Amino acid sequence: MEFESIHNKLFVEKFNQHALKMKAVPGCMSIELVKDIHTSSTTFFTISVWRHEADLNVYRESELFNLIWSELKPLFCAQPQAWTTQSIYHAKH
């Protein structure tokens, strides 16, 4: 997700406001917010891990998702992108 720099603080505040609600959605194993260190902190990524893709799809159709999206959509300065990926290898300490 890419935002005008003037919206960065507001975006992070809104994410923090909703993060625990998103994590509480059935099937959500974890959620993380990261930012690109090379784009003046205007590019952010959420990384969420879901037990099943069906759980993610239920979330995407939920009232919570629609609420969050309606708050964030006006802040974007570029079309947001999303990928659904599959973990091939994950090393833990």
WOURVEN-V712641 format. One line per field, one symbol per residue. ss: DSSP state (a for helix, b for strand, c for the rest). psi: psi as a letter, one per 30 degrees, with the letter a starting at -180 (. if undefined). Layout:
# WOURVEN-V712641
ss = ???
psi = ???
This chain:
# WOURVEN-V712641
ss = cbbcaaaaaaaaaaaaaaaaaaaccccbbbbbbbbcccccccbbbbbbbbccaaaaaaaaccaaaaaaaaaaaaabccccccccccccccccc
psi = kklkfffeeeeeeeeeefeeeeffkkfjelkkkllkfghhhfklkkjkkkeleeeeeeefgleeeeeeefeeeffkflkllkkklkkekjkk.
